[in-house]
């Protein structure tokens, strides 16, 4: 309901400063989460780590630690992507 009210008010050209600030903060938060938990970015880091190990620039212990950390990040990023957090919730309900 809050979302519909907000959309109708925006369509009419009416803005309420408090609600605009909340809406803007939600957009910024969602964009930051998408950038932070980007599965493609983590996959590229895993590939880079693998290549560094294969070329002998990283010792095995460091490779294994980095690989396990990146795999956890990838699992988290994929779970985050499944949760559609861009859907706006009704904070006043």
N, C-alpha and C positions, 0 to 999 in steps of 0.2 A: 504494500500500500504506500509506503514511504517513497518507493521508487516511482510509482505512478504519479504521485503528487509532485515529486521533483521534476519529472518529465513534462507534466502539464504546465507547471509554473515556468519552466525554461522555454517551452514552446510559445507561451504568451509573452515572454520577454521580462518576466518578473524574477528577480533573484533575491534571495534572502542571504545576507552576508554569512551568517553562521553555518548555514547549510552548504553554501558554496565552498567554504573553507574545508568542511568535512569531506565533501566530494573531491576536492583537489587533493587533499591528503590521502584519500583512499586510492586515487589514481597513481600518485607518486609511490605509495607503498606497493601497489601491485606491479608497477614497472620495475621497482627495485628488486622485488622477489623474483620476477621473471629473469632479470639479468643475473642475479645471484645464483639461482637454481636452474641454470640452463643445461639440460642434458648433453647437448651437442658440444658445449664448451668443455664439460667434464670428459666426454669421450675423446676430444682432441688432446686433452692433457694426459689421458691414459696412453694414447698413441705416442705422444712425445716422450713419455717416460719409458715406454717399451723401446723406442728407437735409441734413446740415450743409453739404455742398458745394453742393447745389441751392439752398439758402437764402442762399448767399453768405457764410456765416460762416467758411468754411475756404478758403484759397487753393488753386489747382489743384495746385501742387507738393506741399503737405502732404497733400492728398486722395490723390494718386497714391502717395505713400510709404506712407500709412496703409493704403490699399487693398491694395497689394502685400504688406505685412506681414501683414495680416489674411487674405489669401488663402492665404499660406503656413501660417499657424496653422490655417486651416480644413482644408487638405489633411492636415496632421499630426494634427489632432483626428479626422478621418474615418478615417485609417489606424489611429489608436489605438483607435477604437471597433470597427474590424473585428477587431483582435487581442483576443481575449477574455481580458484579464488578470485577470479575477476568478476564473479557474480556478486552483486552488491547485496549486503545483508541489511535487514531492517534494524537499525540500532536503537530506535525509539520504541520498539514494541515491548 
